[in-house]
Amino acid sequence: MANLIIVESPSKASTIKGYLGSGYRVVASKGHVRDLPKSTLGVDIDNGFAAHYINIRGKGELINEIKKEAKNADKVFLATDPDREGEAISWHLAVALGIPVEKTMRVTFNEITKTAVKSAIKAPRPLDMNLVNAQQARRIYDRIVGYKLSPFLWKNVKNGLSAGRVQSVATKIIVDREDEIRAFVPEEYWSIDAMLATADKKAFSVKFYGEESGKIKLESREDAARIVNAVDGKPFYVKSVKKGKKHKSPAPPFTTSTLQQEASKRLGFQSARTMKVAQELYEGVNVGAAAGGTLGLITYMRTDSQRVSAEAQEAARAVISEKYGEQYCPSKFRNYKSRSGAQDAHEAIRPSKPALDPQSIKKHLTQDQFKLYKLIWDRFIASQMESATLATVNADFECAGYIFRTGGYTVTFAGYMAVYEETADDTQKNADEEKDVKDIKIPELCEGEKLDCREVIPAQHYTEAPPRYTEASLIKFLEEKGIGRPSTYTPIITTIISREYVARDGKMLVPTKLGEVTTKLMKESFSEIVDYKFTAKMEDKLDDIEHGEETLEGALGKFWAELEPKLAAANENAVKPEALPVVETDIICEKCGAKMIVKSGRFGKFAACPNYPGCKNTKPLEENKPAPKADKKPVVETDLVCEKCGAPMVLRSGKFGSFYACSNFPKCRNTKQITKEIDVPCPKCGAKIVQKHGKSKSVFYSCERYPDCDFSSWDMPTGEKCPTCGAILLQKKGKDQLVCSNKACSYKRGKNEQ
């Protein structure tokens, strides 16, 4: 009889089958096979929080098939994911399939490679009930909160709402930020730039700092005018020039949180998309026989650890030495310390075979798989490389007793930067905040040297409200506050959006009216449930259960002892918040004659009688019905002529909007973008600049003479020149801010500022 290996997913099963001989059968459970019932609490609070699990609907046939396989097998290896959730799935499988203890073998692997799988099969262990109980406790916590608090929301807000232990906190975070933005009062401040020139006419820009005694804040036009008048027409002198060398270390390899953040910022991936693609890379991809066939390309993607195995470090060093040179290898391996409170159960996210560089297997990957694998590969290889060496320069200048400054750096040895550089944080910073400029170019200066001042430019600014959260910044906040764990970040965000507590506005997460009303009620009645520290402590208690330092019954008992009296008091004292706005329809209820209103339910929106529960009449809304098949659209001709065949061009619509197409299609497949001219000349050749659309309808601007002229920009060019260097100013996409198109110039100001 063959041994049986049970995994969660068919793709994982397919990968593992290729590593083992005919003595093993590999089957997939397709996730959980048992769960708490949907229609009842399913937890006996008075009997040690005993959970009543049932087989998931639709899984009966699959369970019976696997049960037959298990009965005929010598041994049953439970090879679900190496975390709490995976351990719980294995336990549920063992119970549902009736597998005897002596036949039950638990195996885990951090990476799905031939070596890792075979090593795991040789060293099975029993089920870890501490891990199982930690997952059970999380599930029961969430079930109690959901089932006990949701009726409270139905009574006081509207039917169908759901309260959640962590989703309520996440919604509160977004609502709190919106409150901050509304309450924010902009404060005026000013900056002053001076354009200086050496005796041989070499010009460069410096910024006002203050006096010898320290920095001076310019809070009004009068403050700025006082400085401008004092230095106007007077010479500047070089006070000091400091040159130095600085070493910059690479960022550590990815954890779940940092991968989701960086994939959002660099690739524009939502967290759910990131984790879906990461799961595919972990479970296995066929990369061709030459590269090893089907194998898992990355290590387990749900981790908060920055630890890397010695074998992986050796493999990375070999890649670095061969690809970049021995000078890019540090004298000793780099090791990174995981953040405080990390579980550290698995390694950091890294390529399972560092020698398998992304370009060599690109043709075997989907576009998303390639992008994410390259991001993971680049970050890991860079994390094991030598530091970058920067030549820094900082100079102070004195005029009329005031100090002006400039500073920056140039890269003299790229080190890890040859592969990867971490992106900037989402957090907005005020324009007057000092920062080093990359590739700064200032002439050679001597202390005491006299400089001419060509221009002094004051600029008005206003402080900006804190930005709304994006998925990336919300995940970062959740991790910093200890709310949730690597496996929960994506479900948290998905849940609060699907339940309409939060909506997307581009990349930003914005609370809905429903989210704000619900959060207000939760803060008034269950302040602890939505308290960051309380939620983080609950996560710590789950960790204690996992490590055997707390029992499931003990942790849940303390929680329920605190929640029960609060629930009773809230139901007695709750003040019903302001009602949500009612959306009326034109539909008249045929049972009672009232005008029906829009309601939301499990399957979307519908029309309901406002006299509920006296009248329970409902009707589907027209918007939920499939649209009737439209007649073929009439062809819209244009004045354009196809340059390939001479036929007239017509207007067509596609996935990314309207475009011009040859009327001789399909014989001629020529197409053209619909462009919009903007009244600004190209800074490179003087031709017209046009607005175009890229992938996913993204707007960008380019010269109409492309490709003869290669000017392009994501930000809209304006007709205004930079007062510092003379280049054109660009309006930042999504912001009321103008910035210089010259990357070496740091000039920027508000769109309506003078």
C-alpha positions in Angstrom: 0.0 0.0 0.0 1.2 3.5 -0.8 1.7 6.3 1.7 -0.7 9.2 1.4 0.2 12.9 1.5 -2.5 15.5 2.0 -2.0 19.1 1.1 -4.4 22.0 0.7 -4.2 23.0 -2.9 -4.1 21.0 -6.2 -1.1 23.1 -7.5 0.9 22.2 -4.4 -0.1 18.5 -4.8 1.1 18.6 -8.5 4.5 20.1 -7.5 5.1 17.5 -4.7 4.1 14.5 -6.9 7.0 15.2 -9.1 9.5 14.9 -6.2 8.4 11.5 -4.8 8.3 8.0 -6.2 5.4 5.6 -6.9 5.2 4.7 -3.2 3.3 8.0 -2.5 -0.1 9.3 -3.4 -0.7 13.1 -3.1 -4.2 14.5 -2.8 -5.5 18.0 -2.0 -8.2 18.9 0.6 -8.8 22.3 -1.1 -8.5 24.2 2.1 -10.5 23.7 5.3 -12.9 20.7 5.5 -14.6 21.6 8.8 -15.7 24.9 10.4 -18.2 26.4 12.8 -21.8 26.5 11.5 -22.9 29.7 9.8 -26.4 29.8 11.3 -25.6 29.4 15.0 -22.9 30.5 17.4 -21.4 27.0 17.4 -19.5 27.6 20.7 -20.6 26.4 24.1 -19.5 29.3 26.3 -20.7 27.6 29.5 -18.8 24.4 28.8 -15.2 25.5 28.4 -15.8 27.2 25.0 -16.3 23.8 23.3 -16.6 24.4 19.6 -19.1 22.5 17.5 -17.5 21.9 14.1 -19.4 20.6 11.1 -18.2 19.5 7.7 -18.2 22.4 5.2 -21.1 22.2 2.8 -20.0 20.7 -0.6 -17.0 19.0 0.9 -18.8 15.7 1.7 -17.8 13.8 -1.5 -14.2 15.0 -1.3 -13.9 13.9 2.4 -15.3 10.5 1.5 -12.8 10.1 -1.3 -9.8 11.1 0.9 -11.1 8.9 3.7 -10.9 5.8 1.4 -7.4 6.8 0.4 -6.4 7.2 4.1 -7.9 3.9 5.1 -5.8 2.0 2.5 -2.6 3.9 3.2 0.3 2.7 5.5 0.9 6.2 6.7 -0.9 9.5 6.2 1.4 12.6 6.0 -0.5 15.9 6.7 1.5 18.4 4.7 -0.6 21.6 5.0 1.1 25.0 5.3 3.6 25.5 8.1 1.6 27.9 10.3 -1.3 27.9 12.8 -3.9 27.8 10.0 -2.1 24.9 8.4 -1.8 23.0 11.7 -5.5 23.5 12.3 -6.4 22.2 8.8 -4.3 19.1 9.5 -6.0 18.5 12.8 -9.5 18.9 11.2 -8.5 16.5 8.4 -7.3 13.9 11.0 -10.6 14.1 12.9 -12.9 14.3 9.8 -11.1 11.3 8.1 -10.8 9.3 11.3 -7.1 8.7 10.9 -5.6 6.7 13.8 -2.9 8.5 15.8 -0.3 5.9 14.9 -0.8 6.6 11.2 -0.9 10.4 11.5 2.4 12.1 10.4 2.7 15.9 10.4 5.3 17.3 8.0 6.1 20.9 7.1 8.5 22.6 4.7 9.4 26.3 4.4 10.1 25.9 0.7 8.6 23.4 -1.8 11.8 22.0 -3.4 12.8 18.4 -3.9 15.4 18.6 -1.1 13.0 20.2 1.4 10.1 17.9 0.7 12.2 14.7 1.0 13.8 15.9 4.2 10.4 16.7 5.7 9.0 13.2 4.8 12.0 11.6 6.6 11.3 13.6 9.8 7.6 13.6 10.6 6.2 14.8 13.9 2.9 14.6 15.8 0.3 17.3 15.5 1.1 20.4 17.6 -2.0 21.0 19.6 -0.7 24.3 21.0 -0.7 25.6 17.4 -4.1 24.1 16.8 -5.5 25.7 19.9 -4.1 29.1 19.1 -5.9 29.0 15.8 -9.1 27.7 17.4 -8.9 30.5 20.0 -8.7 33.1 17.2 -11.7 31.6 15.4 -13.7 31.5 18.6 -12.7 35.0 19.7 -13.9 36.3 16.3 -17.1 34.2 16.4 -18.1 35.5 19.8 -17.4 39.1 18.9 -19.3 38.7 15.6 -22.3 36.9 17.0 -22.7 38.9 20.2 -22.0 42.4 18.8 -23.6 42.1 15.4 -27.2 42.0 16.7 -26.3 45.2 18.7 -25.4 46.9 15.4 -28.6 45.6 13.7 -30.6 47.1 16.5 -28.9 50.5 16.5 -27.6 51.1 12.9 -29.1 48.7 10.4 -29.8 45.0 9.6 -27.1 42.8 8.1 -24.1 44.6 9.7 -21.2 42.6 11.0 -18.9 43.4 13.9 -15.4 41.9 13.9 -12.6 41.8 16.5 -10.0 43.1 14.1 -12.0 44.6 11.3 -13.7 47.0 13.7 -10.2 48.2 14.8 -9.1 48.6 11.2 -12.2 50.6 10.3 -11.6 52.8 13.4 -8.0 53.5 12.2 -9.3 54.8 8.9 -12.1 56.8 10.5 -9.7 58.3 13.0 -7.4 59.4 10.1 -10.4 61.0 8.3 -11.3 62.9 11.5 -7.7 64.1 11.7 -7.8 65.4 8.1 -11.1 67.2 8.8 -9.8 68.8 11.9 -6.5 69.8 10.4 -5.8 73.6 10.2 -3.0 74.4 7.6 -0.2 76.5 9.0 1.7 79.0 6.8 5.4 78.8 6.5 8.0 80.1 4.1 11.3 79.0 2.5 14.0 81.0 0.8 16.3 79.8 -1.9 19.3 81.8 -3.1 21.0 81.3 -6.5 24.8 81.8 -6.0 27.6 82.0 -8.5 31.4 81.6 -8.1 33.9 84.0 -9.7 34.1 81.7 -12.8 30.2 81.9 -13.2 29.4 78.4 -11.9 25.9 78.7 -10.4 24.1 76.6 -7.7 21.2 76.9 -5.3 21.2 77.1 -1.5 18.5 77.2 1.1 18.0 79.5 4.1 18.7 77.8 7.4 18.9 80.4 10.2 21.6 82.0 12.3 24.7 80.8 14.0 22.7 79.9 17.1 20.3 77.6 15.2 17.4 77.2 12.8 14.9 80.0 12.2 11.3 79.2 11.3 9.7 81.6 8.8 6.0 81.7 9.6 4.8 84.7 7.6 5.5 86.9 4.6 7.0 89.5 6.9 9.5 87.0 8.4 10.6 86.0 4.8 10.8 89.6 3.7 13.0 90.6 6.6 15.6 88.0 5.5 15.3 88.8 1.8 15.8 92.5 2.5 18.8 91.8 4.7 20.7 89.7 2.2 19.5 91.4 -1.0 22.4 92.8 -3.0 25.0 91.6 -0.4 27.8 89.1 -1.1 27.7 85.6 0.3 30.8 83.9 1.9 31.6 80.2 2.2 31.5 79.5 5.9 32.3 75.8 5.9 32.6 72.9 3.5 32.5 69.4 4.9 33.2 66.4 2.7 32.8 62.9 4.0 32.1 59.3 3.2 29.0 57.5 4.3 28.1 53.8 4.1 24.5 52.9 3.5 23.3 49.4 4.4 20.7 47.4 2.4 17.1 46.7 3.6 16.5 43.3 5.1 14.7 40.6 3.0 10.9 40.7 2.9 8.4 39.8 5.6 4.7 39.5 4.6 4.1 43.0 5.7 7.0 44.6 3.9 6.3 42.6 0.7 2.7 43.8 0.6 3.9 47.4 1.2 6.6 47.4 -1.4 4.4 45.5 -4.0 1.8 48.2 -3.5 4.3 51.1 -3.9 6.4 49.6 -6.8 3.9 47.4 -8.7 0.6 48.9 -7.7 -0.6 45.5 -6.4 -3.4 45.4 -3.9 -2.5 43.1 -0.9 -4.9 40.3 -2.1 -3.2 40.3 -5.5 0.2 40.2 -3.9 -0.7 37.2 -1.7 -2.4 35.3 -4.5 0.7 35.6 -6.8 3.0 34.8 -3.8 1.0 31.7 -3.1 1.4 30.6 -6.7 5.2 31.1 -6.6 5.4 29.2 -3.3 3.3 26.2 -4.4 5.1 25.7 -7.6 5.6 26.8 -11.2 6.9 24.8 -14.2 10.0 26.7 -15.2 11.2 24.3 -17.8 13.3 21.1 -17.6 16.6 23.0 -17.8 15.8 25.0 -14.7 14.4 22.0 -12.7 10.9 21.5 -13.9 8.1 22.3 -11.5 9.3 23.8 -8.2 8.3 26.3 -5.6 10.2 29.5 -6.4 9.9 31.3 -3.0 9.9 30.3 0.6 6.7 30.5 2.7 5.1 33.9 2.2 3.3 34.3 5.6 6.1 35.3 8.0 7.2 38.1 10.2 10.8 36.9 10.4 13.9 38.4 8.9 16.0 35.3 9.5 17.8 33.6 6.6 19.4 30.1 6.6 23.1 29.7 6.2 22.6 27.6 3.0 20.6 30.5 1.4 23.3 33.0 2.4 26.0 30.8 0.8 23.9 30.5 -2.4 23.3 34.3 -2.5 27.0 35.0 -2.1 27.8 32.7 -5.0 25.3 34.6 -7.2 26.6 38.0 -6.1 30.3 37.0 -6.7 29.6 35.6 -10.2 27.1 38.3 -11.4 28.6 41.4 -9.8 32.1 40.6 -8.6 33.8 39.7 -5.4 33.9 43.4 -4.2 30.1 43.3 -3.9 30.3 40.5 -1.3 30.5 41.7 2.4 33.3 40.3 4.5 30.8 38.3 6.6 27.2 37.3 6.1 24.5 39.8 6.9 22.0 38.8 9.6 18.9 40.8 10.4 17.1 41.1 13.7 13.3 40.5 13.5 11.1 43.2 15.1 10.0 42.9 18.7 7.1 40.5 19.1 7.7 38.7 15.8 6.8 35.0 15.9 9.9 34.1 13.9 8.5 30.7 13.0 9.8 30.8 9.4 12.6 32.4 7.4 12.2 35.7 5.6 10.6 35.6 2.2 13.3 34.7 -0.3 13.9 32.8 -3.5 14.2 29.0 -2.8 17.0 28.8 -5.4 18.8 32.2 -5.5 20.8 31.0 -8.6 17.5 31.1 -10.5 17.5 34.7 -11.6 14.2 36.2 -12.8 15.2 36.9 -16.4 16.3 33.3 -17.0 12.7 32.0 -16.3 10.7 35.0 -17.4 9.1 33.2 -20.4 7.7 30.5 -18.0 6.0 33.0 -15.7 2.9 35.2 -16.0 3.5 38.9 -16.0 2.4 39.2 -12.3 4.5 36.2 -11.3 7.6 37.6 -13.0 7.1 41.1 -11.4 6.7 39.7 -7.9 9.5 37.1 -8.2 11.9 39.7 -9.4 10.9 42.0 -6.5 11.6 39.2 -4.0 14.8 38.1 -5.8 16.2 41.6 -6.0 15.4 42.4 -2.4 17.0 39.2 -1.1 20.1 39.4 -3.2 20.6 43.1 -2.3 20.1 42.2 1.4 23.2 40.0 1.3 25.4 42.5 -0.6 28.1 45.0 0.4 27.0 48.5 1.6 26.9 51.4 -0.8 29.5 54.1 -0.4 28.4 57.7 -0.7 30.5 60.8 -1.0 28.8 63.5 1.0 29.2 67.2 0.9 27.6 69.8 3.2 28.3 73.5 2.9 27.2 76.5 4.9 27.2 80.1 3.6 26.9 83.3 5.5 25.3 86.6 4.4 24.4 89.5 6.7 24.6 87.2 9.7 22.3 84.6 8.3 23.2 81.0 7.3 22.2 79.3 4.1 22.9 75.6 3.4 23.2 73.0 0.7 24.0 69.3 1.0 23.8 66.0 -0.7 25.7 63.0 -1.9 27.0 61.1 -4.9 27.3 57.3 -5.1 31.0 56.3 -5.4 30.4 52.5 -5.0 26.9 51.2 -5.7 27.1 48.1 -3.6 23.6 46.7 -3.0 22.2 49.7 -5.0 23.3 47.9 -8.2 20.4 45.6 -7.6 17.8 47.3 -5.4 16.9 50.4 -3.6 14.0 50.7 -1.1 11.2 53.1 -2.1 10.4 56.2 0.0 7.7 56.0 2.7 4.1 57.1 1.9 4.3 59.7 4.7 4.1 63.2 3.3 6.7 65.7 4.4 6.7 69.5 4.5 8.6 71.3 1.8 11.0 72.9 4.3 12.2 69.7 5.8 15.9 69.2 5.1 17.0 66.2 3.0 20.1 65.2 1.1 19.9 65.6 -2.6 21.2 62.7 -4.7 24.0 63.4 -7.3 24.4 66.9 -5.9 26.5 69.1 -8.2 28.2 72.2 -6.6 31.5 73.6 -7.7 34.7 73.3 -5.7 34.6 75.9 -2.8 37.1 77.3 -0.3 36.2 78.6 3.1 36.0 82.4 3.1 35.4 82.5 -0.7 33.2 85.3 -1.8 30.1 84.4 -4.0 27.7 86.6 -6.0 24.0 86.3 -5.3 22.1 86.3 -8.5 18.6 85.9 -7.1 16.8 85.4 -3.7 13.5 83.6 -4.1 11.0 83.4 -1.2 8.2 80.9 -1.4 5.0 80.5 0.6 3.9 77.0 1.7 1.2 75.5 4.0 1.6 72.4 6.1 -0.4 69.5 4.8 -2.9 67.3 6.5 -1.8 63.7 7.2 -2.5 61.5 4.2 -5.3 59.0 4.0 -4.1 55.4 4.5 -3.3 53.3 1.5 -3.2 49.5 1.8 0.6 49.7 2.2 0.5 52.3 5.0 -2.4 50.6 6.8 -0.6 47.3 6.8 2.5 49.1 8.2 0.4 50.7 11.0 -1.3 47.4 11.8 2.1 45.7 12.1 3.6 48.5 14.2 0.7 48.4 16.6 0.8 44.5 16.8 -2.7 44.2 15.4 -3.2 41.0 13.4 -0.5 38.7 12.1 1.0 38.1 8.6 -1.8 35.8 7.6 -4.5 38.3 8.5 -3.5 41.6 6.9 -5.1 40.8 3.5 -8.4 39.4 5.0 -8.8 42.4 7.2 -8.6 44.8 4.3 -10.8 42.7 2.1 -13.5 42.4 4.8 -13.8 46.1 5.6 -14.2 46.9 1.9 -16.6 44.1 1.1 -18.8 45.1 4.0 -18.8 48.7 2.8 -17.3 50.2 6.0 -14.4 51.5 3.8 -14.2 52.4 0.1 -11.3 52.8 -2.3 -10.5 56.3 -3.8 -7.7 55.4 -6.1 -5.0 54.0 -3.8 -6.5 55.7 -0.8 -8.9 54.0 1.8 -11.8 56.3 2.7 -14.4 55.5 5.4 -18.0 55.4 4.2 -20.9 57.0 6.2 -21.7 53.5 7.4 -18.2 52.9 8.6 -18.2 56.2 10.5 -21.6 55.7 12.1 -20.6 52.1 13.1 -17.2 53.2 14.5 -18.8 56.0 16.6 -21.2 53.5 18.1 -18.5 50.9 18.8 -16.3 53.6 20.4 -19.1 54.7 22.7 -20.3 51.2 23.7 -17.3 48.9 23.3 -14.2 51.1 23.5 -12.0 48.2 24.5 -12.9 46.1 21.4 -11.7 48.9 19.1 -8.7 49.9 21.3 -5.4 49.3 19.6 -3.6 48.1 22.7 -6.5 45.7 23.7 -6.4 44.1 20.3 -2.6 43.8 20.3 -2.9 42.1 23.8 -5.3 39.6 22.3 -2.8 38.7 19.7 -0.2 38.2 22.4 -2.5 35.9 24.2 -2.8 33.8 21.0 1.0 33.7 20.9 1.0 32.5 24.6 -1.4 29.7 23.7 0.9 28.7 20.8 3.9 28.6 23.1 2.0 26.6 25.8 2.0 29.5 28.3 -1.8 29.9 28.3 -4.7 27.6 27.7 -7.6 28.1 25.2 -10.2 28.0 28.0 -8.2 30.4 30.3 -7.7 33.0 27.6 -11.3 32.9 26.3 -12.7 32.9 29.9 -10.9 36.1 30.8 -12.1 37.7 27.6 -15.7 36.7 28.0 -15.7 37.8 31.7 -14.8 41.3 30.5 -17.1 41.4 27.4 -20.4 40.0 28.9 -21.1 42.8 31.4 -20.2 45.5 28.7 -22.5 43.9 26.3 -25.4 44.0 28.8 -24.7 47.6 29.6 -24.4 48.6 26.0 -27.7 47.1 25.1 -29.3 48.9 27.9 -27.7 52.3 27.5 -26.9 52.7 23.8 -28.1 55.9 22.1 -29.1 55.2 18.6 -26.9 57.3 16.2 -28.1 59.5 13.5 -29.9 57.4 10.9 -28.1 56.6 7.7 -29.5 58.5 4.7 -32.5 56.8 3.0 -32.3 56.4 -0.8 -35.7 56.4 -2.3 -36.7 54.8 -5.6 -39.5 55.5 -8.1 -41.0 52.0 -7.3 -44.4 52.0 -5.6 -45.1 49.1 -3.2 -48.2 47.3 -4.7 -49.1 46.0 -1.2 -49.4 49.2 0.8 -48.7 52.0 -1.7 -45.6 53.4 -0.1 -42.6 54.6 -2.2 -39.9 51.8 -1.9 -36.4 52.5 -0.7 -32.9 51.0 -1.4 -31.6 48.3 1.0 -28.5 46.2 1.0 -28.5 42.5 1.5 -26.3 39.4 1.1 -26.7 39.4 -2.7 -26.5 43.1 -3.3 -29.0 46.0 -3.3 -32.7 45.7 -3.6 -35.9 47.7 -3.2 -37.8 47.3 0.1 -41.0 48.7 1.5 -40.2 51.5 4.1 -43.1 50.1 6.3 -41.1 47.0 7.3 -41.8 45.0 9.4 -45.5 45.8 8.9 -45.0 45.3 5.1 -42.2 43.0 4.0 -42.6 43.5 0.3 -39.3 43.6 -1.7 -38.4 43.9 -5.4 -35.2 43.5 -7.4 -33.6 46.7 -8.6 -33.2 47.2 -12.4 -29.4 47.8 -11.8 -29.1 44.2 -10.6 -30.6 42.8 -13.7 -28.3 41.9 -16.6 -28.4 44.6 -19.2 -30.2 43.7 -22.5 -27.8 43.0 -25.3 -27.3 46.3 -27.1 -27.8 46.8 -30.8 -24.5 47.1 -32.7 -23.2 50.6 -32.2 -23.1 52.8 -35.3 -19.7 53.4 -36.8 -18.4 56.9 -35.9 -16.2 58.1 -38.8 -13.3 60.6 -38.3 -11.3 63.0 -40.5 -8.2 60.9 -39.9 -6.7 58.8 -42.7 -4.9 55.5 -42.0 -1.2 56.0 -42.9 -0.8 52.3 -43.6 -3.6 51.7 -46.2 -5.2 55.1 -46.8 -8.7 54.1 -45.5 -10.6 56.5 -43.2 -10.1 55.9 -39.4 -13.2 55.3 -37.2 -13.8 55.6 -33.5 -13.8 52.3 -31.5 -14.1 51.4 -27.8 -12.0 48.9 -26.0 -10.9 47.6 -22.6 -8.9 50.9 -21.9 -11.4 53.3 -23.4 -11.9 54.8 -26.9 -9.3 54.8 -29.7 -9.0 55.3 -33.5 -9.0 52.2 -35.7 -8.7 51.6 -39.4 -12.1 51.1 -41.1 -10.4 48.4 -43.2 -10.2 46.0 -40.2 -9.4 43.1 -40.1 -7.3 43.5 -43.3 -5.6 46.5 -41.7 -5.2 46.5 -37.9 -3.7 50.0 -37.6 -4.9 51.9 -34.4 -4.1 55.2 -32.8 -4.6 56.6 -29.4 -7.0 59.5 -28.9 -4.7 62.3 -27.8 -5.5 65.7 -26.2 -3.2 68.6 -26.8 -2.2 70.8 -23.9 -1.1 74.4 -24.5 2.6 73.8 -23.5 5.6 73.4 -25.8 7.8 70.4 -25.5 10.9 71.4 -23.4 13.2 69.3 -25.6 12.1 70.2 -29.2 9.3 72.8 -28.9 6.6 70.7 -30.5 3.2 70.2 -28.9 2.7 68.1 -25.8 -0.2 65.7 -25.9 -2.1 63.8 -23.2 -2.1 60.0 -23.7 -3.4 56.9 -21.9 -1.2 54.0 -20.9 -2.1 50.6 -19.5 -5.0 50.6 -17.0 -6.2 54.0 -18.3 -3.3 55.8 -16.6 -2.7 59.3 -18.0 0.7 60.5 -19.1 2.1 63.3 -21.2 4.5 63.1 -24.2 5.8 65.0 -27.2 3.7 64.6 -30.3 6.9 63.8 -32.2 7.5 60.6 -30.3 9.6 58.5 -30.9 11.7 61.1 -32.7 11.5 63.1 -29.4 11.5 61.0 -26.2 10.0 63.5 -23.8 7.4 62.0 -21.5 6.1 62.6 -18.0 3.5 61.1 -15.6 3.0 64.7 -14.2 1.3 67.4 -16.3 3.8 70.0 -17.8 2.8 73.6 -17.2 3.8 76.7 -19.1 5.6 78.0 -16.0 9.4 78.0 -15.6 11.3 77.0 -12.5 12.6 80.2 -10.7 15.6 78.3 -9.5 17.0 76.6 -12.7 14.7 77.6 -15.6 13.3 74.1 -16.4 9.6 73.7 -16.8 7.4 73.0 -13.8 5.2 69.9 -13.6 1.9 69.6 -11.7 2.2 66.5 -9.5 -0.5 63.9 -10.3 -3.3 64.0 -7.6 -1.7 66.9 -5.7 -2.0 70.7 -5.8 1.7 71.0 -6.1 4.2 72.1 -8.7 7.7 70.6 -8.9 10.7 71.2 -11.1 11.1 68.8 -14.1 14.9 68.9 -13.5 15.6 66.0 -11.1 18.7 67.7 -9.8 16.6 70.7 -8.7 14.5 70.4 -5.5 12.2 73.4 -6.2 8.5 72.8 -5.4 5.5 74.8 -4.2 1.8 74.7 -3.9 -0.1 75.2 -7.2 -1.8 78.4 -6.0 1.1 79.8 -4.2 3.2 82.6 -5.6 
